[in-house]
Amino acid sequence: MNRAETFLARARTTGARLATAESCTGGLIAGAITDVPGSSDILDRGFIVYSNDAKQEMLGVSADTLSAHGAVSEEVAREMADGALERSKATVAVSVTGVAGPGGSERKPEGRVCFGIARSGKPTRTFTMEFGALGRGAVRQSTVDLALDLLIETQS
């Protein structure tokens, strides 16, 4: 069983519904979930919010937060996850925002991805993973894999 199948099986036992809020993965997390037949009973919706405007308009991310911390920050990941939970029928939401590459900067290097996990009735968790300069495809796939692992953990 792959990660998406494992999450879906566990989510069915807990009655969870999922929303994703994706920037650097551009919908790949929701794509991994929908690769599994029958996933529509768990996945409520996915938000692809690549631009700052989309983050603000679709998820309610604060312009002040974006200005103070930048799009690649735990603060923005938190607001993305909270916004996805609030704007859906989900009980759990995962968010990702990062620098897949190529490039990056000294302050925000390639391979840095910030994650958020919001669950109904629980505090939102955030953290940052430094995948390193693995290349765009590998950073994005590593992000999807870790997001699915986090979702599995929420159903334990």
Secondary structure, DSSP 8 states (H G I E B T S, - for coil): --HHHHHHHHHHHHT--EEEEESTTTTHHHHHHHTSTTGGGTEEEEEE--SHHHHHHHH---HHHHHHH-SSSHHHHHHHHHHHHHTSS-SEEEEEEE--SS-B-SSSBTTEEEEEEEETTS--EEEEEE--S--HHHHHHHHHHHHHHHHHHHT-
